Amino acid sequence: MLNTVASDVIRSSLRHTWHTGTRLLKVLTFASLLPMAAAVAQEPGTPDIVLPDELNIEALYEQMAPQVIYGRTAIELLRELETKHYSTVSFDNQFAERVFDNFLDGLDSQKLYFLQEDIDALIGYRETLDDALKNGNLQPAYDIYNIYHKRVLERLVWTVNFVEKELAGLDFTIDEYLEIDRDEAPWASTPEQLDDLWRQRIKNSALSLTLTGMEPDLIEERLSKRYRNQLSQVAKTNDRDVFQAFLATVARTVDPHTSYFSPRDSENFNMGLRGSLQGIGAQLTSEDEYTKVAELIKGGPAEQAGELRAGDRIIGIGQGEDGEMQDVIGLRLDDVVDQIRGEKGTLVRLSVIPAEATSEAAAREIRIVRDTVELSEQFARSEIIEVEVEADVYQVGVITLPSFYFDFEAAAAGLPNYRSSARDVRALLEELKQDGVEAVVVDLRYNGGGSLNEANELVGLFIDTGPTVQIRYSGQRNGFVRSYGDADQEIVYDGPLAVLVNRASASASEIFAGAIQDYQRGIVLGGQTFGKGTVQEIIPMNYGQVKLTRSKFYRISGASTQHRGVLPDIEFPDRYQAIETMGESNLDGALPWDTVRPVEYRNYLPLREILPELQARHQERAAEDPDFVYLNDAVQRMIEVRQRTSIPLNKDLLKAQREADRRAEFEANNQRLQAKGLPLEVWKDEEELAAEEENAESAEIAANDTENEEEAQEEDDPLLQESGRILVDMAQLLGRPMTAAYQSDNLRAAQVEIDRSAQ
């Protein structure tokens, strides 16, 4: 079913087509199986490994070998990729080289384990993996992984011994730096080179904990426990983990949205697509030794609490008010999830490193009460915002759409009130019109996609009839392009329209935004979108399942959204600008941008004619708007931080760097608050912050203080406010000016003063 692209579609039928959007979770790829990510698969009932005091590699290490079913599955996977993938796939020496490189990169991208002699011993597989795969021979993959597995065990044994015997000898007064990204670094030639690298890594962790005020003996205890946990998890690796890791690499080498899932991973994957939610409402993934927040579920406890953010790294978990904060760095992902899950109404405390931070010294505690995620919070919702333009206040409707959802089961069963994003938006538009709203913003920020048919239906609410998207097929219909469109002549809303997007807007969001832009029906605002213009299909196999790319979609103008995304008519600051790896164009093996023939369509409004004036007015406002000035500066600060190539291992230097970063953010925000006439924040040093946390009389008081502070500091979304102002300008320039709801308080106060003077 071509238009079945929602994220929760695997329900009753065996084959579904879907869009992943920006949900590129490593938990669903081989990277989640890497030992340092601690997400290796574990069968229920596997006992914990008790590590001996005198760590023995020979006792911990055991070679792994493939089962017969794994080879048969590899042959079946190649057949599915070769016959059904959108692109022509050739399993030749070049493909073998890419698989080899990708496998090594996934295992040890930071050059922390393999030695150059290991790479030299394995390099012969770089040109023969294709032949082995065709024959169902996975032994080469296991040869690679076995060497890697042993090196990881050796390295962790060395690390535990160093922490427990030599940690006290670390000197935090000398000028030394830890390289942040070693992706381009050479492989170590000797074990001694790795020893020094890991000494620096341990030193960085110890220094970060030192800056939190932790005592040396507790630091040693914390790090010893951390690395022993990692070693324990690594020792649990089994042949199924290697199988999943390697076949996922083979699939992803074809393109970044193609992957293989073993039976167990298939079950977890399908649960995710069905919308199964976790205790705090967060999608988690593994990155290096950290558990990382990939995405917050709309309406979930974490999203509602407002403290946890995508990109944050969870390093500790505490149960209830007084439960000990358990270090989870290096733990398996499923073990971390088990600790976070719990009964509704219970408290979980998370120790979290913010996404923008580079070390554990910036960690803070977040408290979240577990709850059942209300699905209604994931559906379309509306609000009316008041926008001030030249002392007049206008009412603008905002429709926030988290995803393009569709209840396939209810629709297939013939139930009349099945959930549909287009249906819900239609109803919301009718309500906004009844409320007298004259302009509408459709907010698609962070909308990773969903049903292709729903995107088509949604475009139809704003046009009479016409095409909305083109699909180019592969396989037996390779090259055939079909146009989808709206046949309903009804226009639900014909007033000023803006579509607000950012770099996390993907897939079906790009279809909608692109169609509205091509028709000149509305204006697109925000940041460049993700650039995912491909459609995937889930195909069951005898052992697991494969998700592969089957087709590409194109705008009615003929341009693909693949790779490039949709460029806004007017650009807003977007924090994702600071993340250089964000977007389809930054994914290895992404399909290229291309075009097909445009279809016939008409322009609804002369927006291109008034666009220069709209841009000029916006830029004039943005230059003086405290929020836009702050956002632009914040993006630049994030870029500067992410461009750092090393972390100082000198205590004074690191403390000064952290202090400078926090001071810059503090002063920038206070400038913004002062310009807006809001109460300023009061600077507190690290010791004051720690003391306040310790001296809080009770969690209830702290929670109430936080709630009151949030209420006092609640502010309007500056991007929505500016979107509304641009719509007011648009209506005026089109000769259809909007009617102000009332005059601003400042103007009314001035008028009262004038009247008094006149009297």
Disulfide bonds with the S-S distance in Angstrom:
none
